[in-house]
Amino acid sequence: MQKKRWRKLGLLRRMLTCAIALISMVALFSAHLQLFSPPSQVSMLPDPYTLPMQHEFRYQKLSTEQSWIQPHLPKVPVPALKLDGANGSLDLNKLWKQPPNRNFTPCVEPSSSYSAPQETRGYLLVHTNGGLNQMRAGICDMVAVARIINATLVVPELDKRSFWQDTSKFSNVFDEDYFITSLANDVKIIKKLPKELRTATRAVKQFRSWSGIDYYEQEIASLWDDYQVIRATKSDSRLANNNLPPDIQKLRCRACYQALRFSPRIEAMGKLLVDRMRAYGPYIALHLRYEKDMLAFSGCTHDLSIEEANELTAIRENTSYWKVKDIDSNEQRAKGYCPLTPKEVGILLMALGFPPTTPIYIAAGEIYGGDYRMADLTSLFPMLMNKEKLATVEELDPFSNHASQMAALDYIVSVESDIFIPSYSGNMARAVEGHRRFLGHRKTISPDRKLLVRIFDKIANGTMKDSKKLSSRIIEIHKRRQGSPRKRKGPISGTKGTFRFRSEEPFYVNPLPDCLCQKESRRNENSTDIVINHLSKPGNMVRAGW
């Protein structure tokens, strides 16, 4: 009997030990799965892109119904170029590391002397011009102009006659109601001109480019003596970049980065594209401005066939509002005025050290030359994505025939990218760079095209080989071109008149010092005070290098 009891007790102990071991293994296996499973994609969109719950819910339902399928990407081939970076090995953490923002944060609140809008003297009608980002900057400037001349601003009319022939209305692209209400303490804004004034005689005026406050307070405001309605025929670059009252500069930033958000439908689709792009990990947004309109406008025909060059020349000559017709392509390229080609962008990315597995979002319309022109870039970086790959035809259908709305989607994905790289410093590149600076100086690599084309030509001529030395050279060139805080560049010394204004860095490319202030932590750990750095004081404007 005693032996049987001991046998039963031993058997019970073995069973108990096995059970404990089994439970431990299950727990460990579960933790292992949780540790290595893909993290849930949490949107990193800032407040201007945060949607009301009903919009978010509706779009989640829509995206489920469309059953988007993640694109199957080919295996990454071994690249022909062997550019290993300066140290011969890839430091991925360094590649994706954001530049130090030196504790600069937005400071756009008006001063204590800032008052609510006074009784209006009349109504300001605005006809915007250009593409999406040119219109955005113009709209924000016209908000400031309306404040200066004490006008009621009628919601601006979007350009429907430009190269893109987009029929979108303001409310199709932007959140019209939010725009009106968020600026209520600055400017009175209405959707339509009052009926009794729709047939009234208007003062039709093309405001002078890069004008200061005196021009508007004196010359333009004097029109109220004879007219109740002023119509501005253009909106781009009508306000000076610098030397304006601080409250006017801050108003421009509030209008651009807070009030002028996209329509709920565009924001929802943009959020969806960002989330799907993040499913691949950290990503680059590449603004590949290698489209027919840009090449025709700039006269850049490098590496194109005679037939293609003739086609672009014909487009430029037949577009009446493009004033410059006779352009030397080689001269343009040597000065850095041409967009990088897809092949050149591929060499740049490899030289900077990005691996072939890097996810890249192509923020662009139709690339001139299509797949043939993209072949070199695709062979180096196969994980190229765009709107059409990230969304179904049905999801993009509401936007597909409207260039401004499609550009707005690219804008959102670009602002939210881990790294933004423009191949050309056009309106979108400038707008995105400025927005990313405002949101914390997110990494933006600005290619030095003037120096790069010299290097690319040496490679093409065989006088420079793909090597560690080449990578080191390109990395060194771009060390100080990654979006870290600096003051906005003033005019180039010696320039006068219009050329002086053209040489300045545009206000919306870099809102520092006017709209960004520097925090300084006090030694007392329990308190952190905001101290306005000397960079943010009016009048400290000098031309700064990269």
C-alpha positions as CSV (number, residue, x, y, z in Angstrom):
1,M,0.0,0.0,0.0
2,Q,2.8,2.4,1.0
3,K,4.6,1.8,-2.4
4,K,1.3,2.4,-4.4
5,R,0.9,5.7,-2.6
6,W,4.4,6.8,-3.4
7,R,3.9,5.8,-7.0
8,K,0.7,7.8,-7.3
9,L,2.3,10.8,-5.6
10,G,5.3,10.6,-8.0
11,L,3.0,10.4,-11.0
12,L,1.0,13.4,-9.7
13,R,4.2,15.4,-9.3
14,R,5.3,14.6,-12.9
15,M,1.9,15.6,-14.3
16,L,2.0,18.9,-12.3
17,T,5.6,19.6,-13.5
18,C,4.5,19.0,-17.1
19,A,1.5,21.2,-16.8
20,I,3.6,24.0,-15.4
21,A,6.1,23.6,-18.2
22,L,3.4,23.6,-20.8
23,I,1.8,26.8,-19.4
24,S,5.2,28.5,-19.3
25,M,5.9,27.5,-23.0
26,V,2.5,28.8,-24.1
27,A,3.0,32.1,-22.3
28,L,6.5,32.5,-23.7
29,F,5.3,31.7,-27.2
30,S,2.5,34.2,-26.9
31,A,4.9,36.9,-25.8
32,H,7.2,36.1,-28.7
33,L,4.4,36.5,-31.2
34,Q,3.3,39.7,-29.7
35,L,6.9,41.1,-29.8
36,F,7.5,40.2,-33.4
37,S,4.1,40.8,-34.9
38,P,3.7,44.0,-37.0
39,P,2.6,47.0,-34.9
40,S,-0.8,48.4,-35.4
41,Q,-0.7,51.4,-37.8
42,V,-1.4,54.4,-35.7
43,S,-1.9,57.6,-37.7
44,M,0.7,60.2,-37.0
45,L,-1.3,63.0,-38.6
46,P,-1.2,66.3,-36.8
47,D,-4.3,68.2,-35.6
48,P,-5.1,69.8,-39.0
49,Y,-5.5,66.4,-40.5
50,T,-7.5,64.9,-37.6
51,L,-11.0,64.1,-38.8
52,P,-14.3,64.2,-36.9
53,M,-15.3,60.7,-35.9
54,Q,-18.2,60.4,-38.3
55,H,-15.9,61.1,-41.3
56,E,-13.3,58.6,-40.0
57,F,-15.9,55.9,-39.4
58,R,-17.5,56.4,-42.8
59,Y,-14.2,56.1,-44.7
60,Q,-13.1,53.0,-42.8
61,K,-16.3,51.3,-43.9
62,L,-15.8,52.4,-47.5
63,S,-12.2,51.1,-47.6
64,T,-13.3,47.7,-46.2
65,E,-16.0,47.5,-48.9
66,Q,-13.4,48.2,-51.6
67,S,-11.2,45.4,-50.2
68,W,-7.8,46.9,-51.1
69,I,-5.1,44.3,-51.7
70,Q,-1.6,45.2,-50.7
71,P,0.6,45.2,-53.9
72,H,2.9,42.3,-54.4
73,L,6.4,43.7,-54.8
74,P,9.2,41.9,-56.7
75,K,12.3,40.6,-55.0
76,V,15.0,43.3,-54.7
77,P,17.7,42.7,-57.3
78,V,21.4,43.4,-56.7
79,P,21.9,46.9,-57.9
80,A,24.4,47.7,-60.6
81,L,25.7,50.7,-58.7
82,K,27.9,49.9,-55.7
83,L,27.7,53.0,-53.6
84,D,28.3,52.0,-50.0
85,G,28.2,55.4,-48.3
86,A,31.1,57.2,-46.6
87,N,31.9,54.5,-44.1
88,G,31.4,51.5,-46.3
89,S,28.4,50.3,-44.4
90,L,24.8,51.3,-44.0
91,D,23.8,53.1,-40.8
92,L,20.0,52.9,-41.2
93,N,19.4,54.7,-37.9
94,K,21.5,57.6,-39.0
95,L,19.7,57.7,-42.4
96,W,16.2,57.9,-40.9
97,K,17.2,60.1,-37.9
98,Q,15.4,63.5,-37.9
99,P,17.5,66.7,-37.7
100,P,17.7,68.4,-34.3
101,N,14.8,70.9,-34.1
102,R,16.6,72.9,-31.3
103,N,13.3,73.1,-29.5
104,F,11.6,75.4,-32.0
105,T,7.8,75.2,-31.8
106,P,5.0,77.2,-33.5
107,C,4.1,80.5,-31.9
108,V,1.4,82.1,-34.0
109,E,-0.9,83.6,-31.4
110,P,-1.6,87.3,-32.0
111,S,-0.1,90.0,-29.7
112,S,-2.0,91.6,-26.9
113,S,-2.7,94.7,-29.1
114,Y,-4.3,92.6,-31.9
115,S,-8.0,93.5,-32.2
116,A,-11.0,91.8,-33.8
117,P,-12.0,92.8,-37.3
118,Q,-13.3,96.3,-37.5
119,E,-16.4,97.3,-39.5
120,T,-15.7,96.3,-43.1
121,R,-15.0,99.0,-45.8
122,G,-15.9,96.7,-48.7
123,Y,-15.5,93.3,-50.2
124,L,-12.5,91.6,-51.7
125,L,-12.9,89.1,-54.5
126,V,-9.9,87.0,-55.3
127,H,-9.2,85.0,-58.5
128,T,-6.4,82.6,-57.5
129,N,-3.9,81.4,-60.1
130,G,-1.6,78.4,-60.6
131,G,-1.6,74.9,-59.3
132,L,-2.7,73.7,-55.8
133,N,0.2,75.0,-53.8
134,Q,0.6,78.3,-55.7
135,M,-3.1,78.9,-54.9
136,R,-2.7,77.9,-51.3
137,A,0.0,80.5,-50.7
138,G,-2.0,83.1,-52.6
139,I,-5.2,82.4,-50.5
140,C,-3.3,82.8,-47.3
141,D,-1.7,86.1,-48.5
142,M,-5.1,87.4,-49.5
143,V,-6.4,86.7,-45.9
144,A,-3.6,89.0,-44.7
145,V,-4.4,91.6,-47.4
146,A,-8.1,91.6,-46.4
147,R,-7.0,92.3,-42.8
148,I,-4.7,95.1,-43.9
149,I,-7.3,96.9,-46.0
150,N,-10.2,96.1,-43.7
151,A,-12.1,94.1,-46.2
152,T,-14.6,91.3,-46.0
153,L,-13.0,88.4,-48.0
154,V,-15.3,86.5,-50.3
155,V,-14.2,82.8,-50.4
156,P,-11.6,82.8,-53.2
157,E,-12.2,81.4,-56.7
158,L,-9.9,78.6,-57.7
159,D,-8.0,78.7,-61.0
160,K,-9.9,76.8,-63.7
161,R,-8.0,78.1,-66.7
162,S,-4.4,77.0,-65.9
163,F,-2.5,74.1,-67.6
164,W,-4.4,71.5,-65.6
165,Q,-8.0,72.7,-66.5
166,D,-9.3,71.7,-63.1
167,T,-13.0,72.5,-62.4
168,S,-12.8,72.1,-58.6
169,K,-14.4,74.7,-56.4
170,F,-13.0,75.9,-53.1
171,S,-15.2,73.6,-51.1
172,N,-14.1,70.6,-53.2
173,V,-10.5,71.0,-52.2
174,F,-10.7,72.8,-48.8
175,D,-12.9,72.7,-45.7
176,E,-14.7,75.9,-46.5
177,D,-16.7,76.2,-43.2
178,Y,-13.7,75.5,-41.1
179,F,-11.7,78.1,-43.1
180,I,-14.4,80.8,-42.4
181,T,-14.9,80.0,-38.7
182,S,-11.3,79.5,-37.7
183,L,-10.4,83.0,-39.0
184,A,-13.4,84.8,-37.6
185,N,-11.3,86.7,-35.1
186,D,-9.0,87.9,-37.9
187,V,-11.0,88.6,-41.0
188,K,-14.7,88.4,-41.9
189,I,-15.1,85.8,-44.6
190,I,-18.3,85.0,-46.6
191,K,-19.1,82.4,-49.2
192,K,-20.7,84.7,-51.8
193,L,-21.0,88.4,-52.5
194,P,-24.3,90.0,-51.3
195,K,-26.9,90.0,-54.0
196,E,-27.2,93.8,-54.0
197,L,-23.5,94.1,-55.0
198,R,-23.3,91.4,-57.6
199,T,-23.9,93.9,-60.4
200,A,-22.0,96.8,-58.8
201,T,-19.0,98.3,-60.5
202,R,-15.8,96.7,-59.3
203,A,-12.3,97.9,-59.1
204,V,-10.4,95.3,-61.0
205,K,-6.8,95.3,-59.9
206,Q,-3.6,93.1,-60.3
207,F,-1.9,93.8,-57.1
208,R,1.8,94.5,-57.3
209,S,4.1,91.6,-56.6
210,W,5.9,91.4,-53.2
211,S,4.2,94.5,-51.9
212,G,4.6,95.8,-48.4
213,I,2.0,97.1,-46.0
214,D,2.2,100.8,-47.2
215,Y,1.2,99.8,-50.7
216,Y,-2.0,98.1,-49.5
217,E,-2.9,100.7,-46.8
218,Q,-2.4,103.6,-49.2
219,E,-2.8,102.7,-52.8
220,I,-5.3,99.8,-52.6
221,A,-7.3,101.0,-49.5
222,S,-7.9,104.3,-51.3
223,L,-10.1,102.4,-53.8
224,W,-12.8,102.2,-51.1
225,D,-13.5,105.9,-51.7
226,D,-15.0,105.0,-55.1
227,Y,-15.8,101.2,-55.0
228,Q,-17.5,98.8,-52.6
229,V,-15.9,95.8,-54.3
230,I,-12.3,95.2,-55.3
231,R,-11.4,92.2,-57.5
232,A,-7.8,90.9,-57.4
233,T,-7.1,89.2,-60.7
234,K,-4.1,87.3,-59.3
235,S,-3.1,86.0,-55.9
236,D,0.5,84.6,-56.2
237,S,3.4,86.5,-54.6
238,R,1.4,89.6,-54.0
239,L,2.7,90.1,-50.5
240,A,6.3,90.8,-49.4
241,N,8.2,87.9,-47.7
242,N,9.8,90.1,-45.1
243,N,9.5,93.4,-43.2
244,L,5.8,93.1,-42.4
245,P,4.2,93.6,-39.0
246,P,4.7,90.5,-36.7
247,D,0.9,90.1,-36.4
248,I,0.4,90.0,-40.1
249,Q,3.2,87.4,-40.5
250,K,1.6,85.2,-37.8
251,L,-1.8,85.6,-39.4
252,R,-0.3,84.2,-42.6
253,C,0.9,81.1,-40.7
254,R,-2.5,80.6,-38.9
255,A,-4.2,80.8,-42.3
256,C,-1.7,78.4,-44.0
257,Y,-1.1,75.8,-41.3
258,Q,-4.3,75.9,-39.3
259,A,-7.3,77.3,-41.2
260,L,-6.7,76.2,-44.7
261,R,-7.1,72.4,-44.2
262,F,-8.3,70.1,-46.9
263,S,-11.9,68.9,-47.3
264,P,-12.9,66.0,-45.1
265,R,-13.1,63.7,-48.1
266,I,-9.5,64.5,-49.2
267,E,-8.2,64.3,-45.6
268,A,-9.8,60.9,-45.1
269,M,-8.3,59.5,-48.3
270,G,-4.9,61.1,-47.5
271,K,-5.0,59.5,-44.0
272,L,-5.7,56.1,-45.6
273,L,-2.8,56.4,-48.0
274,V,-0.4,57.3,-45.2
275,D,-1.6,54.3,-43.1
276,R,-1.1,52.0,-46.1
277,M,2.3,53.4,-46.9
278,R,3.4,53.0,-43.2
279,A,2.5,49.3,-43.5
280,Y,5.8,49.0,-45.4
281,G,7.7,50.8,-42.6
282,P,9.5,54.2,-42.6
283,Y,9.2,55.7,-46.1
284,I,10.5,58.5,-48.3
285,A,8.1,60.8,-50.2
286,L,9.8,61.6,-53.4
287,H,8.4,64.6,-55.3
288,L,9.5,63.5,-58.7
289,R,8.7,66.6,-60.7
290,Y,9.4,65.0,-64.0
291,E,6.1,65.7,-65.7
292,K,5.3,67.1,-69.1
293,D,4.1,70.5,-67.9
294,M,7.3,71.1,-65.8
295,L,9.7,70.0,-68.6
296,A,7.9,72.1,-71.1
297,F,7.8,75.2,-68.9
298,S,11.4,74.9,-67.8
299,G,12.8,74.0,-71.2
300,C,14.7,71.0,-69.8
301,T,15.3,68.3,-72.4
302,H,18.4,66.5,-71.1
303,D,18.5,62.9,-72.1
304,L,15.3,63.2,-74.2
305,S,14.9,62.3,-77.8
306,I,14.6,65.0,-80.5
307,E,10.9,64.1,-80.9
308,E,10.3,64.5,-77.2
309,A,12.2,67.8,-77.1
310,N,10.2,69.2,-80.0
311,E,6.9,68.1,-78.3
312,L,7.8,70.0,-75.1
313,T,8.9,73.1,-77.1
314,A,5.6,73.1,-79.0
315,I,3.7,73.0,-75.7
316,R,5.7,75.9,-74.3
317,E,5.2,78.0,-77.4
318,N,1.4,77.4,-77.5
319,T,0.8,78.2,-73.8
320,S,0.2,81.9,-73.9
321,Y,0.6,82.7,-70.2
322,W,4.1,81.2,-70.2
323,K,6.1,84.3,-71.1
324,V,9.6,82.8,-71.7
325,K,9.7,80.8,-74.9
326,D,13.4,80.6,-76.0
327,I,15.3,78.5,-73.5
328,D,18.7,76.9,-73.6
329,S,18.3,73.5,-72.0
330,N,22.0,72.9,-71.3
331,E,22.3,76.3,-69.6
332,Q,19.2,75.7,-67.5
333,R,20.6,72.4,-66.3
334,A,24.1,73.7,-65.6
335,K,22.5,76.4,-63.3
336,G,20.5,73.8,-61.4
337,Y,17.2,75.0,-62.8
338,C,16.1,71.6,-64.1
339,P,14.4,68.8,-62.2
340,L,16.6,65.7,-61.7
341,T,15.7,62.8,-63.9
342,P,14.5,59.6,-62.4
343,K,17.9,58.0,-63.2
344,E,19.7,60.8,-61.4
345,V,17.4,60.5,-58.4
346,G,18.3,56.8,-58.2
347,I,22.0,57.6,-58.2
348,L,21.5,60.2,-55.5
349,L,19.6,57.9,-53.2
350,M,22.1,55.1,-53.6
351,A,25.0,57.5,-52.9
352,L,23.3,58.8,-49.7
353,G,23.2,55.2,-48.5
354,F,19.5,54.2,-48.8
355,P,19.2,50.4,-49.4
356,P,17.2,49.0,-52.3
357,T,14.5,47.9,-49.9
358,T,13.6,51.5,-49.0
359,P,9.8,52.2,-49.5
360,I,9.4,55.2,-51.6
361,Y,6.2,57.1,-52.3
362,I,6.2,58.9,-55.7
363,A,4.4,62.2,-55.2
364,A,3.8,63.2,-58.8
365,G,1.4,63.0,-61.7
366,E,2.2,61.1,-64.9
367,I,6.0,60.8,-65.4
368,Y,7.0,61.9,-68.8
369,G,8.2,58.9,-70.7
370,G,6.3,56.5,-68.4
371,D,7.8,53.2,-67.4
372,Y,10.7,53.6,-69.9
373,R,11.9,56.7,-68.1
374,M,11.3,55.1,-64.7
375,A,13.2,51.9,-65.5
376,D,16.6,53.0,-64.0
377,L,15.1,54.2,-60.8
378,T,12.8,51.1,-60.5
379,S,15.8,48.8,-61.0
380,L,17.6,50.4,-58.0
381,F,14.5,50.9,-55.8
382,P,11.7,48.4,-56.6
383,M,9.5,49.4,-53.7
384,L,8.1,52.4,-55.5
385,M,4.5,53.3,-54.6
386,N,2.0,55.9,-55.6
387,K,-1.7,56.7,-55.2
388,E,-2.7,54.3,-57.9
389,K,-0.9,51.4,-56.2
390,L,-2.0,52.2,-52.7
391,A,-5.7,52.6,-53.5
392,T,-8.3,51.0,-55.6
393,V,-9.7,52.6,-58.7
394,E,-13.0,53.1,-56.9
395,E,-11.4,54.8,-54.0
396,L,-9.5,57.3,-56.3
397,D,-12.4,57.8,-58.7
398,P,-13.9,60.9,-56.9
399,F,-10.5,62.7,-57.2
400,S,-9.0,61.3,-60.4
401,N,-10.2,64.0,-62.8
402,H,-9.2,66.9,-60.6
403,A,-5.5,67.7,-60.6
404,S,-5.8,69.9,-57.4
405,Q,-7.5,67.2,-55.4
406,M,-5.0,64.5,-56.6
407,A,-2.1,66.9,-55.7
408,A,-3.7,67.4,-52.2
409,L,-3.4,63.7,-51.6
410,D,0.3,63.8,-52.5
411,Y,0.7,66.8,-50.3
412,I,-0.7,64.9,-47.2
413,V,1.5,61.8,-47.8
414,S,4.5,64.0,-48.3
415,V,4.0,66.1,-45.2
416,E,3.6,62.9,-43.1
417,S,6.6,61.1,-44.6
418,D,9.7,60.2,-42.6
419,I,11.9,61.9,-45.2
420,F,10.8,64.2,-48.0
421,I,13.0,64.7,-51.1
422,P,12.0,66.9,-54.0
423,S,13.7,66.5,-57.3
424,Y,12.9,70.2,-58.1
425,S,12.2,73.3,-56.0
426,G,8.8,74.1,-57.4
427,N,5.7,75.2,-55.6
428,M,4.8,71.9,-54.0
429,A,8.4,71.2,-52.8
430,R,8.5,74.6,-51.2
431,A,5.1,74.3,-49.6
432,V,5.8,70.8,-48.2
433,E,9.2,71.9,-46.9
434,G,7.7,74.9,-45.1
435,H,4.9,72.8,-43.6
436,R,7.4,70.2,-42.3
437,R,9.5,72.9,-40.8
438,F,6.4,74.3,-39.0
439,L,5.5,70.8,-37.7
440,G,8.9,70.3,-36.0
441,H,11.6,70.5,-38.8
442,R,10.9,67.0,-40.2
443,K,13.7,65.7,-42.3
444,T,13.7,67.2,-45.8
445,I,16.7,66.5,-48.1
446,S,17.0,69.3,-50.7
447,P,19.2,68.1,-53.5
448,D,21.9,70.6,-54.7
449,R,21.1,70.2,-58.3
450,K,23.8,72.6,-59.6
451,L,26.6,70.5,-58.0
452,L,24.9,67.1,-58.7
453,V,24.6,67.6,-62.5
454,R,28.4,68.2,-62.6
455,I,28.9,64.9,-60.8
456,F,26.4,63.1,-63.0
457,D,28.0,64.4,-66.2
458,K,31.4,63.1,-64.9
459,I,29.9,59.7,-64.4
460,A,28.3,59.7,-67.8
461,N,31.7,60.8,-69.4
462,G,33.6,58.1,-67.5
463,T,35.8,60.6,-65.6
464,M,34.2,59.6,-62.3
465,K,33.4,56.1,-61.2
466,D,30.7,54.8,-58.8
467,S,32.7,54.5,-55.7
468,K,33.1,55.2,-52.0
469,K,34.6,58.5,-52.9
470,L,31.6,59.5,-54.9
471,S,29.2,58.5,-52.0
472,S,31.3,60.5,-49.6
473,R,31.2,63.6,-51.8
474,I,27.4,63.5,-52.2
475,I,26.8,62.8,-48.5
476,E,29.1,65.8,-47.6
477,I,27.2,68.1,-50.1
478,H,23.9,67.3,-48.4
479,K,24.9,67.3,-44.7
480,R,23.6,70.8,-44.2
481,R,20.5,70.4,-46.5
482,Q,18.3,68.3,-44.4
483,G,15.7,70.7,-43.0
484,S,17.3,71.7,-39.7
485,P,16.3,75.1,-38.2
486,R,17.7,78.2,-39.7
487,K,16.5,81.7,-40.5
488,R,14.8,82.4,-43.7
489,K,17.2,83.6,-46.4
490,G,17.0,87.3,-47.3
491,P,17.8,88.8,-50.7
492,I,21.1,88.2,-52.5
493,S,23.5,91.1,-51.9
494,G,23.6,93.6,-54.8
495,T,20.2,92.7,-56.4
496,K,17.6,95.4,-56.9
497,G,14.0,95.8,-57.7
498,T,12.0,92.7,-58.7
499,F,15.2,90.6,-58.9
500,R,15.9,91.4,-55.2
501,F,12.5,90.1,-54.2
502,R,12.8,87.0,-56.4
503,S,16.2,86.2,-54.8
504,E,14.6,86.0,-51.3
505,E,13.5,82.7,-49.8
506,P,9.6,82.6,-50.0
507,F,7.8,83.1,-46.7
508,Y,6.0,79.7,-46.8
509,V,9.2,77.8,-47.5
510,N,10.6,78.7,-44.1
511,P,8.3,80.4,-41.4
512,L,11.3,81.0,-39.1
513,P,11.7,83.5,-37.5
514,D,8.1,84.9,-37.7
515,C,6.1,81.8,-36.6
516,L,8.6,79.6,-34.8
517,C,10.0,80.3,-31.3
518,Q,12.6,78.5,-29.3
519,K,11.9,76.8,-26.0
520,E,14.7,76.9,-23.4
521,S,14.6,74.5,-20.4
522,R,15.3,76.2,-17.1
523,R,17.5,74.5,-14.6
524,N,14.4,74.1,-12.4
525,E,13.1,70.7,-13.4
526,N,9.5,71.6,-12.3
527,S,9.1,74.5,-14.8
528,T,9.9,75.0,-18.5
529,D,9.5,78.5,-19.8
530,I,9.3,79.6,-23.4
531,V,11.9,82.1,-24.2
532,I,11.9,83.9,-27.5
533,N,15.2,83.4,-29.1
534,H,17.0,86.3,-31.0
535,L,16.2,84.5,-34.2
536,S,12.5,85.2,-33.7
537,K,12.8,88.9,-33.2
538,P,11.7,91.2,-36.1
539,G,14.5,92.9,-37.9
540,N,17.1,90.1,-37.5
541,M,16.8,89.1,-41.1
542,V,20.1,88.2,-42.8
543,R,20.8,85.9,-45.7
544,A,21.7,82.5,-44.2
545,G,23.4,79.6,-45.8
546,W,22.5,76.0,-45.5
